[in-house]
Amino acid sequence: MGDGVIGKFIYFWIFILGGLLIGKMVGLTNSAGNVVMLCICLTITYLGWLFIQSRLKRNAAARKAEPTPRHNNRHGKKKK
């Protein structure tokens, strides 16, 4: 579900609401300005996390595409 646009959108709002809830518990959301700054920081954090995830997936796919060398599946047996 999280690979599509809708899943990313849903996870974004879950992340924002969770961050705002934690901010409320800690006492960071005393004024409207603090709430806006917290939302901006949470958005930048979420987008950075998605960027890093996409880079790691792309690098893993590039590494996986290289075929591994095979030695005729002889498992170290010597040829007679």
C-alpha positions, 0 to 999 in steps of 0.5 A, a space after each residue: 500500500 505504501 508504494 503508491 501515491 495514495 499510500 505515501 499521502 496517507 502515511 504523510 498525514 499519519 506522520 504529521 498527526 503523530 508528530 503534532 500529538 507528540 509535540 502537544 505532549 511535550 509542550 512544543 505547540 504553545 502558539 500557532 507559530 510553533 505549530 506551523 514551524 513543527 509542521 514545516 520541520 516534520 514535512 522536511 523530515 518526511 520528504 528527506 526520509 522518502 528521498 533517502 529511501 528511494 535512493 537506497 532502493 535505486 542503488 539496490 536495484 542497480 546492484 542486483 541487476 549485475 549477474 553473478 559469475 557462475 562456474 558451471 555449478 560444479 561446487 569445487 569438483 575437479 575435472 578428471 
